Amino acid sequence: MKRLLLIPICFVSLLIPVAVLASSGEGGFNSVVHSIESRYGVRATQIPFLGLISFISRKATHEGVGNLHVAEFEDFRATVDGNELNEMVAKKLGEGWERVSQGMIETDEGPMLLIDIAALVSGAEAKAA
């Protein structure tokens, strides 16, 4: 039963674009999360120590990785229109964000999100330049 609950969670994770945040934008990540909560009637779960993990990763990679943001939505049962979600994110983040997720596959351990590493790295390189 728990495995079945992971499917909607991973599906929502797939639809929420992993964003490369530009310094512009009206509200950033928290604004996107609030919009999703309002639109779909769900609540994001706080991830313990994420701020500490972000700080440590920034120091360990000499500013290469930092400002990590993750939103986890449990018991998400609404039907999500991917285009509507993309428009919502674009409106909140402005220029400079891009999707890096490629899809989701089912494994013996549960659903797995596929990430386009090239898009993730190119986004970090563009931000550093």
C-alpha positions in Angstrom: 0.0 0.0 0.0 2.8 2.4 0.9 4.3 1.7 -2.6 1.1 2.9 -4.2 1.3 6.1 -2.3 4.7 6.8 -3.8 3.3 6.9 -7.3 1.3 10.1 -6.9 4.2 11.7 -5.0 6.7 10.9 -7.7 4.3 11.9 -10.4 3.9 15.4 -8.8 7.7 15.6 -8.3 8.0 14.9 -12.0 5.6 17.6 -13.0 7.2 20.2 -10.7 10.1 21.6 -12.7 13.4 21.5 -11.1 14.3 25.2 -11.6 17.4 27.1 -12.1 16.6 30.3 -10.3 17.6 33.6 -11.8 18.1 36.5 -9.5 14.9 38.0 -11.1 11.5 36.6 -10.6 8.7 37.7 -8.3 8.8 35.5 -5.3 11.0 32.5 -6.1 10.6 29.0 -4.9 8.4 29.6 -1.9 6.0 31.5 -4.2 5.8 28.5 -6.5 5.1 26.1 -3.6 2.4 28.5 -2.2 0.7 28.6 -5.7 0.7 24.8 -5.9 -0.8 24.5 -2.4 -3.5 27.1 -3.2 -4.4 25.7 -6.6 -4.5 22.0 -5.7 -5.5 22.1 -2.0 -2.4 20.3 -0.8 0.3 21.2 1.8 4.1 20.9 1.3 5.9 18.9 4.0 8.9 20.5 5.6 12.1 18.5 5.1 14.2 18.5 8.3 17.6 20.0 8.2 17.4 21.0 4.5 18.8 24.5 5.3 21.8 22.9 7.0 22.3 20.5 4.1 22.2 23.4 1.7 24.8 25.3 3.8 27.1 22.3 4.0 26.9 21.5 0.3 27.6 25.2 -0.5 30.8 25.1 1.6 31.9 21.6 0.6 31.6 22.5 -3.1 33.2 26.0 -2.8 29.9 27.7 -3.7 29.2 25.2 -6.5 26.1 23.9 -5.0 23.8 25.8 -2.7 20.3 27.2 -2.1 18.8 23.8 -2.3 15.0 23.8 -2.4 12.7 20.8 -2.3 9.0 20.6 -1.9 7.4 17.3 -1.0 3.6 17.0 -1.4 2.1 13.9 0.3 -1.3 12.5 -0.6 -1.5 14.5 -3.8 -4.6 13.2 -5.6 -5.5 16.0 -8.0 -5.2 15.7 -11.7 -2.4 18.0 -12.8 -2.1 19.7 -16.2 1.6 19.9 -17.0 1.2 23.0 -19.2 -0.8 24.8 -16.5 1.9 23.9 -14.0 4.7 25.1 -16.3 2.9 28.4 -16.8 2.4 28.8 -13.0 6.2 28.2 -12.4 7.1 30.6 -15.3 4.9 33.3 -13.9 6.4 33.0 -10.4 10.1 32.5 -11.4 10.3 34.6 -14.5 13.1 34.1 -17.0 16.0 31.8 -16.2 14.3 28.6 -15.1 14.3 25.3 -17.0 13.0 21.8 -16.5 15.6 19.1 -15.9 13.4 16.1 -15.3 13.0 13.7 -18.2 10.4 11.2 -16.9 9.7 8.6 -14.3 10.2 4.8 -14.4 9.0 2.1 -12.0 11.7 0.0 -10.3 11.6 -2.8 -7.8 12.2 -0.3 -5.1 9.5 2.1 -6.3 9.2 5.0 -8.7 12.4 6.7 -9.9 12.6 10.3 -11.2 15.0 10.6 -14.3 17.1 13.8 -14.3 18.8 15.2 -17.4 22.3 15.7 -16.0 23.4 17.8 -19.0 20.6 20.3 -18.4 21.3 20.4 -14.7 25.0 21.1 -15.3 24.5 23.6 -18.1 22.1 25.5 -15.9 24.7 25.7 -13.1 27.4 26.7 -15.6 25.1 29.5 -17.0 24.4 30.8 -13.5 28.1 30.8 -12.6 29.0 32.8 -15.8 
